[in-house]
Amino acid sequence: MITIFDKNFVPYISEAEIKKRIKEVAAQIVNDYKGLRPLFVAILNGSFMFAADLFKELDMEAEISFIKLASYKGTTSTGNVLTAIGLDADIHDRHVVIIEDIIDTGRTLNAFIPTLYHSQPKSVKLVALLHKPEAAIHPIKIDYLCFTIPNKFVVGYGLDFDGLGRNIKEIYQIVEQ
């Protein structure tokens, strides 16, 4: 068990499980995008570890860019999606794959994905490390998914609790008090 601020967390998904699943998902992506040179758009801050590990497993020509969107404060979504760093790559007529760490309410992607279509990409797909279907407010189509999890707060492997815990190599789940 680990403690961050006043919350306790227990091990949930091991580093080995994460790496194994990323390799499997990367193989699916490589198969689907052979010869197409997709542009991956990683949503910061949470997806940075997932994006790096996924990108290393892609045995193909691909590019990556980053955007910073946020809707969290503490352990809950604020409902307001803020753009802190905008997309700097030209996505017109490109195959775009969004890399997201966790999809729960769907608010962030529901606000972001329609803005991508203004630039007329050839296609937009989504790869996510984690999905909490029980928390969904906006249904989001996930094309590549590593893990489906219950609606409990998680930390580690890029995911944080008020800025802490991103550097933990595995994923921990909150202990309800």
N, C-alpha and C positions, 0 to 999 in steps of 0.2 A: 504494500500500500504506500502511496505517496500523498503528501499534503501540499496544496497550493493555497495560499492565504488561509481561509478558514474551512476549505472543502477537502474532503478525502476522496481519493481515486484508487481504484483497483485495476490490475492488469486486465486488458480486454482483448486486444489483437497484437500478437507478437511481431517483432521485426521480421522474423522468418516468414510468417504468414503474409505479411505485407509485401515483401519482396517476391514471393512466389506468385501472388495474385497479380502484381504489376507485370511480371514477365508474361503471364497468360494474356492479359489485356493488351499489352504491347504487341504480341503476336497477332491478335485479332486486327489491330489497327494497321499493322504492316501489311497484312493480307488484303484489307479493304482499300488501302491507298497506294498500292504498288504503282510506281511510275507517275504519281500525281503531285509530289512535292507539296504536301499540305503545310499550312501555317498554324502552328499551335499557339493559342492565346491563354497564358496562365494567369489566373486571377490571384493577385497577391492580397494579403500576406500569406494566408493559410496554405495555399497550394505549392509553395516554393519547394518543399522537400519532395512531395509527390511529383511535381513537374520535372524536377531534376532527375529523379530516379526513373520515371517513365521515359523521358527523353533519351537517357543513356541506353535504354533497352530497344529503341526504335532503330532497327537495321534498315534504314531507308534515307533518302534525301528529305529533309524537313527543316523548317525554320521555326523559331520560337520568338514570341514577343510577350510583353507583360502589361497588365492593367491592374490598377488597384481600385477595388470596390469594397465597401464595408457596410454591414448592417447590424453588427453585434456590439453590445456593451455588457461586459461580464458574462453571464451564462445564458442570456436571452437576446433574441433578435429585437432590435429597436423598431423595425418596420420601415425605417428610412434608409434608402440606399444612397450612399455617398460615393462620388467618383473623385479619387484623390490623384490618380495618375491615369491619363487617357491613353488609348491605343495609338501607337506611333507608326504602325505598319499599314501599308496599303492593302486592303483585303478585297478590292474590286476583282471579280472573276477568279477568286482564289477559293480553294477548299480550306475551310477554317475548322479547327477542332479546339473547343474551349476546354481548358483543364481547370477543374474545380475540386477543392478539397472535400467539401461536405455540402449536401443539398438537404435542407430540412424544410423550411417554410416555402422555399422557391421564390421568395421576394426578390432576392438579388438578381437571379437569372431572368426572372420575369421582367425586370426593369432593363436589364442589359441586352439580352438577345435581340429584341426588336430594333435597338439602335444599330446593331451590326448590319441589318438588312438595308439600311439607308445607303450603305456603301456597295451594295449588290455583289455579295460573295457568291461563288458558284454553289457552295453548300456550307451548312453550319451543322456540326455535330458536337456532342458533349461527352467528355470522359470525366468520371467522378470517382474519387476514392471511397467516399461514404455516402449513403442515402438513408434518410429517416422518413420513410413513407407516412408514418403516423403523424408527423408534424406538418405535412403538406397543406398549404393554403392555395398555392398556385401549382397545378400539375405541370411538371417539367419532363420532357422526353429525354431520357438518359440513354445514349447509344452504347456506351462502354462503362461498366460499373464494377468496381472491385468488391465492395461489401455493402450489404443492406444491414442496418442496425436499428435497435429500438430507439424510441424518443427519449434518450438520456444523454446528458451532456458528456462530451468526450474531450480529451486533451492529449497532446503529444503528436509526434510526427508532423509538425507544422501547425497543428491546431493549438490555440492558446486559451488561457483563462486570464483575461485582462493583461495580456502581454507576456505572461509566463507559461512555460511548458512546451513551447514550440520545439525545443532542442531535444526532447525525449524521443528515443529511437522507436518506441512502440506506442500503441494507443491505449490510454487508460480511460475507464468509465467512472463517472461520479458515483459515490455511495450516497444514496438517499438517506436523509437524517430524519 
